Amino acid sequence: MLLPNRRLALPAPSTCLLFVALTCGLSFGLTHDAIGGTNPSVTIDLGQTGPKQTAVVFQILALLTVLSLAPAFFIMVTSFTRIVIVLSFLRQALGTQQVPPNQILISLALFLTVFVMAPVGQTVYSQAVEPLLAEKISYEEAWTKGIQPIRAFMLRQIRDKDLELFIDLGKIPKPNTVDQVPLHVVIPAFILSELRISFQIGFLIYIPFLIIDMVVASILMAMGMMMLPPVMISLPFKLILFVLADGWYLIVGSLVKSFQ
């Protein structure tokens, strides 16, 4: 969330120097106390405070809050949710435990997200970020223009049923067009739709591997090998099936095409 149309006023150099001096003084006091010396007394005088100083504090607090929520915002309004859930289902269906490891799956999901969201990011940069850096538009105008491409991407993936659910839960009058739907309604509806689609894709991924598990378990049962785990036998067959079918190509291609 962008701040109002004003420049962020940073603390004065004297305040920064005061903070550094205070830190050094406290460190020196703790060191002196550790060797048996006496702690020096420190007196701080921040001067007179007024509305402007209070506004600066609230601006810094708001900026830190936005930065802390930025990763969650990036995950929830992009294609990352669907991609990472489908890749997790794929690993569970293969039965390979921690192969590929979580770092590999998350990295692959991140790069696929960047690939899918690249056109949206370019539109946001050209319409909002670049004019804002050139000081041609205000922060409010940049927010309005920058959120529109992301909003349009989310609306293309949302079911009407999910959107109507949050409109009814929020007791919002039904809008005439989707452009009139508030952003705080669009985002949870988008997340719900992403979860539904990712679970549907996960179910389709499970079917061929489940068939292999059932066939191997039936054969072992017929041969009387009760003590032999079926997973140990079916895992090589699932891996060879996945490799021969060029599984990574099919999964990644289907995921990217699902957003088009």
LINMO-V726433 format. One record per backbone hydrogen bond with DSSP energy under -0.5 kcal/mol. NH is the residue of the N-H (numbers start at 0). CO is the residue of the C=O. E is the energy in kcal/mol with one decimal. If there is no record, write none. Layout:
nh = [NH	NH]
co = [CO	CO]
e = [E	E]
This chain:
nh = [5	8	9	14	15	16	17	18	19	20	21	22	23	24	25	26	27	28	29	30	31	32	33	34	35	36	53	54	55	56	57	58	59	60	61	62	63	64	65	66	67	68	69	72	73	74	75	76	77	80	80	82	83	84	85	86	87	88	89	90	91	92	93	94	95	98	104	105	106	107	108	109	110	111	112	113	114	115	116	117	117	120	121	122	123	124	125	126	127	128	129	131	132	133	134	135	136	141	142	143	144	145	146	147	148	149	150	151	152	153	154	155	156	156	157	162	163	164	165	166	167	168	169	170	171	179	180	184	185	186	188	189	190	191	192	193	194	195	196	197	198	199	200	201	202	203	204	205	206	207	208	209	210	211	212	213	214	215	216	217	218	219	220	221	222	223	223	224	225	228	231	232	233	234	236	237	238	239	240	241	242	243	244	245	246	249	250	251	252	253	254	255	256	257	258	258	259]
co = [3	6	7	11	11	12	13	14	15	16	17	18	19	20	21	22	23	24	25	26	27	28	29	30	32	31	49	50	51	52	53	54	55	56	57	58	59	60	61	62	63	64	65	68	69	70	71	72	74	74	77	78	79	80	81	82	83	84	85	86	87	88	89	90	90	95	100	101	102	103	104	105	106	107	108	109	110	111	112	113	114	116	117	118	119	120	121	122	123	123	124	127	128	129	131	130	130	137	138	139	140	141	142	143	144	145	146	147	148	149	150	151	152	153	153	158	159	160	161	162	163	164	165	167	166	176	177	181	181	182	184	185	186	187	188	189	190	191	192	193	194	195	196	197	198	199	200	201	202	203	204	205	206	207	208	209	210	211	212	213	214	215	216	217	218	219	220	219	223	226	228	228	229	230	232	233	234	235	236	237	238	239	240	242	241	245	246	247	248	249	250	251	252	253	254	255	256]
e = [-2.5	-0.6	-0.7	-0.7	-1.8	-2.6	-2.1	-2.2	-2.4	-2.6	-2.4	-2.3	-2.5	-2.4	-2.4	-2.3	-2.5	-2.3	-2.4	-2.2	-2.5	-2.3	-1.7	-1.2	-1.1	-3.3	-2.1	-2.4	-2.0	-1.9	-2.2	-2.2	-2.4	-2.3	-2.5	-2.5	-2.5	-2.0	-2.3	-2.3	-2.0	-1.5	-0.8	-2.5	-2.6	-2.2	-2.4	-1.5	-0.7	-0.8	-0.6	-1.8	-2.7	-1.8	-2.1	-2.3	-1.7	-2.3	-2.2	-1.9	-2.0	-2.6	-2.1	-1.4	-1.2	-1.0	-2.0	-2.8	-2.2	-2.6	-2.6	-2.4	-2.4	-2.4	-2.1	-2.4	-2.1	-2.6	-2.9	-0.6	-0.5	-2.9	-2.5	-1.8	-2.4	-2.4	-2.3	-2.3	-2.3	-1.6	-3.2	-1.8	-2.6	-1.7	-1.3	-3.0	-0.8	-2.2	-2.4	-2.2	-2.6	-2.5	-2.0	-0.7	-0.6	-0.7	-2.7	-2.6	-2.1	-2.2	-2.4	-1.4	-0.7	-1.0	-0.8	-1.9	-2.5	-1.7	-1.6	-1.6	-2.4	-2.4	-2.0	-0.8	-2.3	-1.3	-1.4	-1.2	-1.6	-2.2	-1.4	-2.3	-2.3	-2.3	-2.1	-2.4	-2.3	-2.0	-2.5	-2.5	-2.0	-1.8	-2.4	-2.2	-2.0	-1.8	-1.9	-1.8	-1.2	-0.6	-0.7	-2.6	-2.0	-1.7	-2.1	-2.2	-2.4	-2.6	-2.4	-2.2	-2.2	-2.4	-2.1	-2.3	-1.9	-0.5	-0.9	-2.2	-1.6	-0.6	-0.6	-0.9	-2.7	-1.9	-0.7	-2.5	-2.4	-2.4	-2.2	-2.3	-2.3	-2.7	-2.0	-1.3	-2.8	-1.9	-3.0	-2.4	-2.1	-2.3	-2.4	-2.4	-2.3	-1.6	-0.6	-1.2	-1.4]
